[in-house]
Amino acid sequence: METRTAPPDAKRRLPGRAAALLPGALAVSAVALPATLLGGLVPVVGAPVLAVVGGLLVSLRRPLAPAAAPGVSFTARQVLQASVVLLGTGLSASEVAAAGLRSLPVLLATLSATFIVAWVMVRALHLRRDLGVLISVGTAICGASAIAATDAVIDAEEADVSYAIATIFAFNVVAVLTYPTLGHLLGLSQHGFGLLAGTAINDMSSVVAATTIYGHAAAAYGVVVKLTRTLAIVPITLVLATWRRRRAGAGPAAGTGDAAARPRRRGPAVPMFVLWFLVAVAISSTGVVPGWGHHVLGDLSTWAITAALAAIGLSARPAQMRAAGGRPMLLGMALWATVGLTSLACQLL
């Protein structure tokens, strides 16, 4: 009797996949681990920004090895989406609703103003559309996390992601250094400054840094406003996913520039990571996750996004960033000013 054995491919598929991802995972870890350690020492900068900068520095000196490409690509896509889902475990719908309703008009005004100005300036500066989207979403919502979620939907060039994060970071630091003094000059209350910081400063660590300088009450309120702002990731990614599907259906003629020339996959109407993000928020809102669990999941989320951004930096092509020149920085400056002035104007009115 002939003995039937399983096909060799079936036996080796999983170990072979892991072996293919290992070189890239090691390369990403070599950048992400030092970034995490340094990020703890310099929280205003943060590990994600240090990771993408570290990856870019490595790619400047040595192009990505072919053997590392699968693992780096996996981290830049799948781990990136997982980091956004983990971000939802730190959000409580009840806490956000309690204090967020008061800040909702300011949040809507700043989001609307930012996207209108971005729409005009991207065309005036002749920027690549994906780069303009990443900078505007990062400025309007929550910096690197929003850029990560957006990139998971629109599949932008790695150079565009790196440039967008660098632009957002530059003006984030300016906000941390100048906003406390500005708040005192304008005589803003603790809640008033918390509202300004929560709506106009991007990354959570920077919001905490600026509001802590101003006062404890400002820090508490600024964090809640920032969490409310983070939830805008959901509708924005859904809109972008719909837009991307329509562009993919229309073919290359629907867009302009390099992004339009690349073939696009028709993904699901609602990206799965967005649905899992909502599930994570719902579970967090029930209170079943203990306090220590939130800390662990929060650290895991930070590590995942740090690794993903390290992978994006490693696979970026710096020549494309140099070709973009200073125009993306002009867009970032205009949007940064728009968010801050709109937030202040809403409060003064």
Sequence and secondary structure as in RCSB ss.txt:
>XXXX:A:sequence
METRTAPPDAKRRLPGRAAALLPGALAVSAVALPATLLGGLVPVVGAPVLAVVGGLLVSLRRPLAPAAAPGVSFT
ARQVLQASVVLLGTGLSASEVAAAGLRSLPVLLATLSATFIVAWVMVRALHLRRDLGVLISVGTAICGASAIAAT
DAVIDAEEADVSYAIATIFAFNVVAVLTYPTLGHLLGLSQHGFGLLAGTAINDMSSVVAATTIYGHAAAAYGVVV
KLTRTLAIVPITLVLATWRRRRAGAGPAAGTGDAAARPRRRGPAVPMFVLWFLVAVAISSTGVVPGWGHHVLGDL
STWAITAALAAIGLSARPAQMRAAGGRPMLLGMALWATVGLTSLACQLL
>XXXX:A:secstr
       HHHHHHHHHHHHHHHHHHHHHHHHHHHHHHHHHH TTT HHHHHHHHHHHHHHHS   GGGHHHHHHI
IIIIHHHHHHHHGGG  HHHHHHHHHHHHHHHHHHHHHHHHHHHHHHHHTT  HHHHHHHHHIIIIITHHHHHHH
HHHH   HHHHHHHHHHHHHHHHHHHHHHHHHHHHHT  HHHHHHHHHHH  SHHHHHHHHHHH HHHHHHHHHH
HHHHHTTHHHHHHHHHHHHHHHHHH GGGS HHHHHS      SS HHHHHHHHHHHHHHHT S HHHHHHHHHH
HHHHHHHHHHHHHHH  HHHHHHHTTHHHHHHHHHHHHHHHHHHHHHH 
